[in-house]
Amino acid sequence: MMPLKIITLEEALLLRRELKENKKILVTTNGTFDLLHPAHLEILERAKNHGDILLVLVNSDYSVRLNKDPRRPILPQEDRIKILSALEAVDYTLLFDEKEVFPLLQQLQPDIHVKGGTFIPERIKKEKEIVESYGGKHLSFPLIGNYSTTHIIEEILRRYKS
């Protein structure tokens, strides 16, 4: 069985320092990744192509409930990070409880932070400000296809409504 690529914040900070010393590029992205779909895969692969190491910052179950809906996530955090960790494009995953990713971006200071698909403009603006404040790059990728976990859930409910 492949070892899981799940790290703590302390390990991520050590990794960040090592990458900086070796002039390697750390790319981060973040999200819920509740029901993994093709758009997620595309974003992760594109993000990985921009650097040496891709660290995926994953909202914990608590964080998802704060951001989305008390009935979410569909898959628990353990399953979501296990699935993400199995992907070739993903080097590491880090779970976080905060409502926003801002504190992690300030601490880790990735060289590049990527957002993709559906996102809230105010959050993107704040993320971009944080990343650019220390000289990092913020990249936004457009929505790929018509994929979103919310749409998948709505379609399941529509199809199986009794």
Z-matrix of the N, CA and C atoms (Angstrom, degrees):
N
C 1 1.463
C 2 1.529 1 109.24
N 3 1.318 2 115.78 1 136.55
C 4 1.459 3 121.46 2 -179.86
C 5 1.536 4 110.34 3 -69.06
N 6 1.333 5 117.34 4 135.58
C 7 1.471 6 118.18 5 177.46
C 8 1.530 7 110.28 6 -65.80
N 9 1.322 8 114.91 7 142.95
C 10 1.457 9 118.95 8 178.68
C 11 1.521 10 109.39 9 -74.06
N 12 1.289 11 115.61 10 145.84
C 13 1.462 12 121.84 11 -176.69
C 14 1.527 13 109.88 12 -102.11
N 15 1.325 14 115.13 13 48.61
C 16 1.458 15 121.93 14 -176.63
C 17 1.523 16 107.98 15 -101.12
N 18 1.334 17 116.53 16 124.91
C 19 1.459 18 119.43 17 -178.47
C 20 1.523 19 111.06 18 -125.67
N 21 1.322 20 114.77 19 161.58
C 22 1.466 21 121.98 20 177.10
C 23 1.527 22 108.60 21 -88.79
N 24 1.314 23 116.12 22 169.99
C 25 1.461 24 120.45 23 176.87
C 26 1.531 25 110.37 24 -60.81
N 27 1.313 26 117.03 25 -41.83
C 28 1.476 27 120.70 26 179.51
C 29 1.534 28 110.21 27 -59.56
N 30 1.331 29 116.52 28 -44.42
C 31 1.469 30 120.60 29 178.82
C 32 1.528 31 110.68 30 -65.73
N 33 1.317 32 116.18 31 -37.49
C 34 1.469 33 120.16 32 178.84
C 35 1.532 34 110.87 33 -65.32
N 36 1.322 35 117.26 34 -39.17
C 37 1.463 36 120.93 35 178.88
C 38 1.532 37 110.86 36 -66.69
N 39 1.322 38 116.88 37 -38.19
C 40 1.469 39 120.96 38 175.19
C 41 1.525 40 110.73 39 -64.48
N 42 1.316 41 115.42 40 -44.75
C 43 1.469 42 121.35 41 177.70
C 44 1.524 43 109.69 42 -58.54
N 45 1.316 44 116.37 43 -44.55
C 46 1.467 45 121.23 44 -179.41
C 47 1.526 46 111.00 45 -58.93
N 48 1.320 47 115.68 46 -45.08
C 49 1.459 48 120.66 47 -179.92
C 50 1.538 49 110.32 48 -62.24
N 51 1.331 50 116.81 49 -45.57
C 52 1.471 51 121.42 50 179.77
C 53 1.529 52 111.37 51 -61.32
N 54 1.317 53 115.98 52 -42.74
C 55 1.466 54 119.86 53 -179.55
C 56 1.526 55 110.68 54 -63.67
N 57 1.331 56 116.12 55 -42.36
C 58 1.469 57 120.47 56 179.03
C 59 1.524 58 110.82 57 -61.17
N 60 1.340 59 115.48 58 -46.08
C 61 1.469 60 120.51 59 -179.97
C 62 1.527 61 111.74 60 -60.25
N 63 1.323 62 116.45 61 -33.29
C 64 1.465 63 121.86 62 -177.95
C 65 1.527 64 112.82 63 -97.09
N 66 1.332 65 115.96 64 11.24
C 67 1.467 66 122.55 65 178.87
C 68 1.535 67 112.90 66 53.00
N 69 1.338 68 113.96 67 42.07
C 70 1.460 69 121.72 68 177.01
C 71 1.528 70 108.25 69 -103.29
N 72 1.329 71 115.39 70 152.15
C 73 1.468 72 121.26 71 -174.96
C 74 1.525 73 111.33 72 -97.05
N 75 1.342 74 115.05 73 123.53
C 76 1.462 75 121.62 74 175.33
C 77 1.527 76 108.31 75 -96.37
N 78 1.325 77 114.84 76 124.74
C 79 1.463 78 121.87 77 175.39
C 80 1.522 79 106.92 78 -112.01
N 81 1.325 80 115.68 79 134.80
C 82 1.460 81 119.97 80 174.15
C 83 1.523 82 109.10 81 -122.38
N 84 1.299 83 114.42 82 155.77
C 85 1.454 84 122.57 83 167.10
C 86 1.512 85 104.89 84 -145.74
N 87 1.297 86 116.61 85 164.97
C 88 1.458 87 118.40 86 -179.44
C 89 1.515 88 111.09 87 -144.77
N 90 1.325 89 114.77 88 160.47
C 91 1.452 90 119.63 89 177.60
C 92 1.507 91 112.03 90 165.31
N 93 1.313 92 113.60 91 -176.65
C 94 1.458 93 122.10 92 -179.25
C 95 1.525 94 110.90 93 -84.92
N 96 1.330 95 116.09 94 -43.31
C 97 1.466 96 122.57 95 -178.73
C 98 1.526 97 110.03 96 51.72
N 99 1.334 98 115.00 97 49.33
C 100 1.462 99 121.29 98 -173.92
C 101 1.525 100 112.02 99 -69.48
N 102 1.299 101 117.57 100 -60.93
C 103 1.465 102 121.65 101 174.39
C 104 1.517 103 106.01 102 -116.12
N 105 1.318 104 116.34 103 103.71
C 106 1.458 105 121.10 104 -174.64
C 107 1.526 106 110.39 105 -61.88
N 108 1.333 107 116.16 106 130.43
C 109 1.463 108 121.24 107 -179.52
C 110 1.529 109 109.26 108 -135.10
N 111 1.346 110 118.03 109 172.96
C 112 1.467 111 120.98 110 -175.49
C 113 1.531 112 115.09 111 -55.50
N 114 1.314 113 118.65 112 -33.71
C 115 1.469 114 120.06 113 179.32
C 116 1.532 115 110.53 114 -65.78
N 117 1.334 116 117.09 115 -38.44
C 118 1.464 117 119.96 116 175.51
C 119 1.526 118 110.02 117 -58.26
N 120 1.327 119 115.83 118 -47.99
C 121 1.466 120 120.23 119 -177.82
C 122 1.524 121 111.18 120 -60.19
N 123 1.317 122 116.29 121 -42.98
C 124 1.468 123 121.37 122 -179.69
C 125 1.530 124 111.14 123 -63.02
N 126 1.320 125 116.66 124 -45.16
C 127 1.470 126 120.97 125 179.84
C 128 1.528 127 110.38 126 -62.68
N 129 1.323 128 117.03 127 -44.68
C 130 1.465 129 120.66 128 -179.00
C 131 1.529 130 111.00 129 -64.04
N 132 1.316 131 116.76 130 -41.91
C 133 1.469 132 119.94 131 178.70
C 134 1.530 133 110.74 132 -66.09
N 135 1.314 134 117.05 133 -42.81
C 136 1.473 135 120.16 134 178.21
C 137 1.530 136 110.98 135 -64.37
N 138 1.326 137 116.65 136 -40.72
C 139 1.469 138 120.55 137 179.11
C 140 1.531 139 109.82 138 -62.07
N 141 1.320 140 116.88 139 -45.86
C 142 1.469 141 121.70 140 -178.74
C 143 1.534 142 110.78 141 -59.54
N 144 1.317 143 117.74 142 -34.38
C 145 1.466 144 122.04 143 -179.18
C 146 1.529 145 113.19 144 -66.69
N 147 1.317 146 117.84 145 -10.66
C 148 1.470 147 121.48 146 -178.18
C 149 1.530 148 113.62 147 -95.19
N 150 1.331 149 117.44 148 -0.76
C 151 1.460 150 118.21 149 -178.88
C 152 1.507 151 113.25 150 -162.85
N 153 1.324 152 114.73 151 -167.51
C 154 1.460 153 121.53 152 -177.83
C 155 1.524 154 112.64 153 -91.17
N 156 1.323 155 116.37 154 -39.74
C 157 1.464 156 122.29 155 -177.33
C 158 1.525 157 109.05 156 -128.79
N 159 1.337 158 115.48 157 130.96
C 160 1.471 159 121.05 158 175.09
C 161 1.523 160 108.43 159 -107.40
N 162 1.323 161 114.59 160 117.39
C 163 1.458 162 122.78 161 176.09
C 164 1.527 163 107.50 162 -108.10
N 165 1.332 164 116.30 163 119.09
C 166 1.459 165 121.42 164 -179.48
C 167 1.526 166 108.60 165 -98.79
N 168 1.326 167 114.94 166 118.97
C 169 1.461 168 122.76 167 179.74
C 170 1.529 169 107.13 168 -91.69
N 171 1.324 170 116.25 169 114.75
C 172 1.463 171 121.96 170 -170.05
C 173 1.524 172 110.62 171 -110.41
N 174 1.325 173 115.54 172 126.99
C 175 1.460 174 120.50 173 176.48
C 176 1.528 175 109.76 174 -62.94
N 177 1.335 176 116.52 175 129.99
C 178 1.470 177 121.41 176 175.25
C 179 1.533 178 108.50 177 -68.03
N 180 1.319 179 115.81 178 170.12
C 181 1.470 180 119.87 179 176.95
C 182 1.527 181 110.35 180 -56.69
N 183 1.322 182 116.08 181 -43.19
C 184 1.472 183 121.09 182 178.92
C 185 1.531 184 110.49 183 -58.79
N 186 1.317 185 116.18 184 -47.21
C 187 1.460 186 121.65 185 -179.30
C 188 1.531 187 111.56 186 -63.64
N 189 1.318 188 116.65 187 -39.77
C 190 1.472 189 120.81 188 179.04
C 191 1.521 190 109.99 189 -61.88
N 192 1.332 191 116.22 190 -44.22
C 193 1.475 192 119.44 191 179.57
C 194 1.524 193 111.03 192 -62.36
N 195 1.330 194 117.48 193 -36.82
C 196 1.465 195 120.90 194 177.39
C 197 1.530 196 111.19 195 -64.62
N 198 1.323 197 116.91 196 -38.46
C 199 1.462 198 122.14 197 -173.62
C 200 1.520 199 115.33 198 -89.79
N 201 1.318 200 116.83 199 -33.32
C 202 1.466 201 119.30 200 -169.84
C 203 1.525 202 112.96 201 -109.21
N 204 1.327 203 115.11 202 -73.02
C 205 1.453 204 120.52 203 -168.16
C 206 1.525 205 106.43 204 -168.24
N 207 1.322 206 118.31 205 142.77
C 208 1.475 207 119.49 206 179.63
C 209 1.536 208 113.26 207 -61.03
N 210 1.334 209 117.09 208 -19.09
C 211 1.472 210 120.40 209 -179.81
C 212 1.530 211 112.52 210 -86.89
N 213 1.304 212 116.91 211 -4.66
C 214 1.455 213 121.61 212 -179.53
C 215 1.518 214 108.60 213 -104.99
N 216 1.293 215 120.02 214 158.49
C 217 1.455 216 126.57 215 1.95
C 218 1.529 217 111.83 216 -79.09
N 219 1.309 218 114.78 217 165.55
C 220 1.460 219 120.98 218 175.13
C 221 1.530 220 108.22 219 -75.01
N 222 1.328 221 115.77 220 -50.13
C 223 1.468 222 120.81 221 177.47
C 224 1.525 223 109.23 222 -96.65
N 225 1.329 224 117.75 223 135.81
C 226 1.461 225 119.70 224 179.42
C 227 1.528 226 111.62 225 -68.06
N 228 1.315 227 115.74 226 159.76
C 229 1.464 228 121.75 227 -175.60
C 230 1.523 229 112.93 228 -54.72
N 231 1.313 230 118.16 229 -37.67
C 232 1.459 231 120.59 230 -179.63
C 233 1.525 232 110.66 231 -60.62
N 234 1.332 233 117.08 232 -41.51
C 235 1.463 234 121.04 233 179.46
C 236 1.525 235 110.80 234 -70.85
N 237 1.320 236 116.99 235 -41.41
C 238 1.465 237 120.26 236 -177.83
C 239 1.521 238 111.78 237 -63.65
N 240 1.336 239 117.79 238 -43.86
C 241 1.468 240 118.52 239 -179.44
C 242 1.526 241 111.47 240 -74.33
N 243 1.322 242 117.45 241 -28.68
C 244 1.473 243 120.32 242 176.57
C 245 1.529 244 109.68 243 -65.72
N 246 1.316 245 116.83 244 -43.96
C 247 1.472 246 121.33 245 179.09
C 248 1.527 247 109.84 246 -64.61
N 249 1.320 248 117.34 247 -47.94
C 250 1.466 249 120.68 248 179.75
C 251 1.525 250 111.44 249 -60.88
N 252 1.322 251 116.46 250 -40.51
C 253 1.461 252 121.09 251 -178.94
C 254 1.522 253 112.37 252 -64.63
N 255 1.305 254 117.15 253 -24.30
C 256 1.466 255 120.75 254 -179.43
C 257 1.531 256 112.45 255 -79.21
N 258 1.325 257 116.91 256 -12.61
C 259 1.460 258 120.17 257 -177.81
C 260 1.519 259 111.73 258 -77.34
N 261 1.302 260 116.47 259 138.40
C 262 1.459 261 121.71 260 -178.61
C 263 1.526 262 112.53 261 -61.26
N 264 1.304 263 117.83 262 -37.96
C 265 1.470 264 121.35 263 -176.99
C 266 1.527 265 112.77 264 -69.05
N 267 1.319 266 117.14 265 -23.48
C 268 1.469 267 121.60 266 -174.95
C 269 1.524 268 110.03 267 -91.39
N 270 1.335 269 115.50 268 122.16
C 271 1.460 270 119.81 269 177.42
C 272 1.524 271 111.14 270 -87.52
N 273 1.343 272 116.56 271 -41.53
C 274 1.462 273 121.09 272 -179.06
C 275 1.522 274 109.90 273 -148.06
N 276 1.342 275 114.15 274 155.16
C 277 1.462 276 120.83 275 172.70
C 278 1.525 277 108.15 276 -125.47
N 279 1.320 278 115.12 277 148.52
C 280 1.465 279 121.74 278 178.52
C 281 1.518 280 107.39 279 -139.22
N 282 1.317 281 116.08 280 123.60
C 283 1.457 282 122.59 281 -179.95
C 284 1.529 283 109.45 282 -86.00
N 285 1.336 284 116.84 283 139.59
C 286 1.471 285 119.00 284 176.14
C 287 1.516 286 111.41 285 -137.16
N 288 1.353 287 115.19 286 146.65
C 289 1.465 288 122.86 287 -175.85
C 290 1.514 289 114.45 288 -94.70
N 291 1.324 290 117.70 289 -17.88
C 292 1.458 291 120.52 290 -176.42
C 293 1.523 292 110.97 291 -63.51
N 294 1.321 293 115.82 292 154.49
C 295 1.464 294 121.06 293 177.02
C 296 1.526 295 110.14 294 -65.00
N 297 1.317 296 116.41 295 -40.29
C 298 1.465 297 122.39 296 -179.03
C 299 1.522 298 110.28 297 -115.44
N 300 1.310 299 116.21 298 158.75
C 301 1.466 300 122.77 299 -179.95
C 302 1.532 301 111.76 300 -84.94
N 303 1.319 302 117.40 301 -6.22
C 304 1.469 303 122.28 302 -173.44
C 305 1.533 304 114.53 303 -49.16
N 306 1.350 305 119.22 304 -49.71
C 307 1.470 306 118.57 305 -178.47
C 308 1.539 307 112.57 306 -59.96
N 309 1.315 308 116.87 307 -37.77
C 310 1.473 309 120.02 308 178.88
C 311 1.522 310 111.48 309 -66.10
N 312 1.311 311 116.53 310 -41.08
C 313 1.471 312 119.66 311 178.67
C 314 1.529 313 110.26 312 -62.89
N 315 1.332 314 116.42 313 -40.59
C 316 1.469 315 120.36 314 179.38
C 317 1.527 316 110.92 315 -65.05
N 318 1.325 317 117.72 316 -38.06
C 319 1.458 318 121.16 317 -178.71
C 320 1.527 319 112.06 318 -76.69
N 321 1.328 320 116.83 319 -46.70
C 322 1.465 321 120.94 320 -174.31
C 323 1.530 322 113.40 321 -80.08
N 324 1.308 323 116.41 322 -30.19
C 325 1.461 324 122.71 323 -177.54
C 326 1.537 325 112.08 324 44.53
N 327 1.339 326 116.26 325 62.55
C 328 1.468 327 118.58 326 179.05
C 329 1.531 328 110.46 327 -62.83
N 330 1.328 329 116.08 328 153.25
C 331 1.460 330 120.58 329 176.96
C 332 1.522 331 109.59 330 -65.80
N 333 1.342 332 115.03 331 -38.32
C 334 1.466 333 121.06 332 -179.48
C 335 1.521 334 108.07 333 -137.76
N 336 1.328 335 115.98 334 134.31
C 337 1.464 336 121.20 335 172.88
C 338 1.517 337 107.24 336 -119.90
N 339 1.329 338 115.37 337 130.22
C 340 1.464 339 122.01 338 -174.60
C 341 1.519 340 110.55 339 -113.18
N 342 1.331 341 115.28 340 137.37
C 343 1.459 342 122.03 341 170.76
C 344 1.515 343 107.44 342 -123.68
N 345 1.303 344 115.06 343 144.58
C 346 1.458 345 118.13 344 179.57
C 347 1.506 346 112.04 345 -142.69
N 348 1.313 347 114.91 346 156.41
C 349 1.455 348 120.49 347 173.93
C 350 1.509 349 113.72 348 73.50
N 351 1.324 350 114.30 349 -136.40
C 352 1.470 351 119.60 350 -176.65
C 353 1.519 352 109.08 351 -83.70
N 354 1.302 353 115.88 352 129.52
C 355 1.456 354 119.61 353 178.32
C 356 1.519 355 109.71 354 -151.98
N 357 1.320 356 114.71 355 161.27
C 358 1.466 357 121.92 356 -178.54
C 359 1.534 358 108.10 357 -92.50
N 360 1.343 359 118.03 358 121.31
C 361 1.467 360 121.80 359 -175.54
C 362 1.530 361 115.09 360 -50.68
N 363 1.347 362 118.14 361 -40.39
C 364 1.468 363 120.32 362 -178.46
C 365 1.528 364 110.86 363 -63.89
N 366 1.338 365 116.23 364 -39.27
C 367 1.468 366 119.76 365 179.50
C 368 1.523 367 110.11 366 -67.10
N 369 1.318 368 116.48 367 -42.47
C 370 1.465 369 120.69 368 179.98
C 371 1.527 370 109.28 369 -61.81
N 372 1.326 371 116.32 370 -42.71
C 373 1.467 372 121.02 371 -179.70
C 374 1.530 373 110.18 372 -58.95
N 375 1.319 374 116.81 373 -47.32
C 376 1.468 375 121.61 374 -179.04
C 377 1.540 376 110.47 375 -66.00
N 378 1.346 377 117.49 376 -43.98
C 379 1.468 378 120.78 377 177.72
C 380 1.519 379 110.43 378 -58.91
N 381 1.321 380 115.57 379 -45.44
C 382 1.468 381 121.29 380 -179.24
C 383 1.528 382 110.58 381 -61.33
N 384 1.335 383 117.02 382 -44.29
C 385 1.469 384 121.36 383 178.42
C 386 1.526 385 111.27 384 -59.56
N 387 1.330 386 116.56 385 -44.52
C 388 1.471 387 120.87 386 -179.69
C 389 1.526 388 109.90 387 -62.81
N 390 1.322 389 116.65 388 -50.95
C 391 1.467 390 121.21 389 -176.24
C 392 1.528 391 111.15 390 -63.64
N 393 1.314 392 117.10 391 -42.22
C 394 1.466 393 119.74 392 -178.81
C 395 1.529 394 112.16 393 -74.32
N 396 1.349 395 117.77 394 -20.79
C 397 1.470 396 121.06 395 -179.25
C 398 1.524 397 112.74 396 -63.61
N 399 1.317 398 118.05 397 -26.96
C 400 1.466 399 120.88 398 178.90
C 401 1.536 400 111.86 399 -109.61
N 402 1.338 401 116.73 400 9.80
C 403 1.462 402 120.42 401 176.45
C 404 1.516 403 115.29 402 94.77
N 405 1.335 404 116.82 403 9.71
C 406 1.466 405 120.41 404 177.17
C 407 1.512 406 111.58 405 -81.38
N 408 1.327 407 114.88 406 173.28
C 409 1.462 408 121.76 407 179.25
C 410 1.518 409 109.54 408 -112.78
N 411 1.325 410 117.13 409 138.43
C 412 1.463 411 122.52 410 176.51
C 413 1.520 412 107.87 411 -114.25
N 414 1.333 413 116.74 412 123.02
C 415 1.462 414 121.18 413 -179.95
C 416 1.522 415 109.70 414 -115.62
N 417 1.327 416 116.49 415 135.84
C 418 1.457 417 121.72 416 175.38
C 419 1.518 418 108.65 417 -117.81
N 420 1.324 419 115.92 418 125.43
C 421 1.460 420 121.42 419 177.46
C 422 1.524 421 108.35 420 -102.77
N 423 1.319 422 116.98 421 140.41
C 424 1.470 423 119.50 422 179.95
C 425 1.528 424 112.09 423 -68.58
N 426 1.315 425 115.10 424 162.53
C 427 1.460 426 122.11 425 176.11
C 428 1.523 427 109.12 426 -57.74
N 429 1.309 428 115.75 427 133.32
C 430 1.459 429 121.31 428 -179.29
C 431 1.524 430 107.47 429 -103.12
N 432 1.318 431 115.90 430 118.19
C 433 1.463 432 119.20 431 -177.27
C 434 1.512 433 110.37 432 65.06
N 435 1.299 434 115.71 433 -157.13
C 436 1.461 435 120.43 434 178.72
C 437 1.520 436 109.32 435 -113.58
N 438 1.321 437 115.54 436 39.14
C 439 1.452 438 119.86 437 -176.24
C 440 1.521 439 111.61 438 -89.65
N 441 1.309 440 115.29 439 136.85
C 442 1.458 441 122.38 440 167.02
C 443 1.518 442 106.00 441 -164.90
N 444 1.311 443 115.63 442 148.56
C 445 1.462 444 119.95 443 179.68
C 446 1.519 445 109.86 444 -61.09
N 447 1.326 446 116.94 445 -39.49
C 448 1.467 447 120.59 446 179.22
C 449 1.525 448 110.29 447 -59.39
N 450 1.336 449 117.86 448 -44.14
C 451 1.474 450 120.54 449 178.65
C 452 1.521 451 111.19 450 -63.87
N 453 1.320 452 117.16 451 -38.73
C 454 1.468 453 120.82 452 179.26
C 455 1.529 454 109.86 453 -63.21
N 456 1.321 455 116.56 454 -45.61
C 457 1.468 456 120.93 455 178.96
C 458 1.525 457 110.09 456 -61.57
N 459 1.330 458 116.73 457 -45.50
C 460 1.476 459 120.45 458 179.59
C 461 1.529 460 111.28 459 -61.17
N 462 1.322 461 117.23 460 -39.85
C 463 1.466 462 120.95 461 179.78
C 464 1.525 463 111.03 462 -67.00
N 465 1.308 464 117.22 463 -40.79
C 466 1.476 465 120.75 464 177.22
C 467 1.522 466 109.41 465 -61.57
N 468 1.313 467 117.12 466 -45.90
C 469 1.465 468 120.99 467 179.76
C 470 1.523 469 111.44 468 -62.77
N 471 1.331 470 116.69 469 -41.17
C 472 1.458 471 121.18 470 179.66
C 473 1.526 472 110.90 471 -63.68
N 474 1.322 473 116.60 472 -45.04
C 475 1.462 474 120.87 473 -176.86
C 476 1.518 475 113.43 474 -69.75
N 477 1.310 476 116.95 475 -34.03
C 478 1.454 477 119.93 476 -173.35
C 479 1.519 478 113.52 477 -109.15
N 480 1.320 479 115.68 478 16.80
C 481 1.469 480 120.70 479 177.68
C 482 1.524 481 108.17 480 -64.02
N 483 1.323 482 115.79 481 131.23
C 484 1.475 483 117.75 482 -179.05
C 485 1.503 484 113.32 483 -92.34
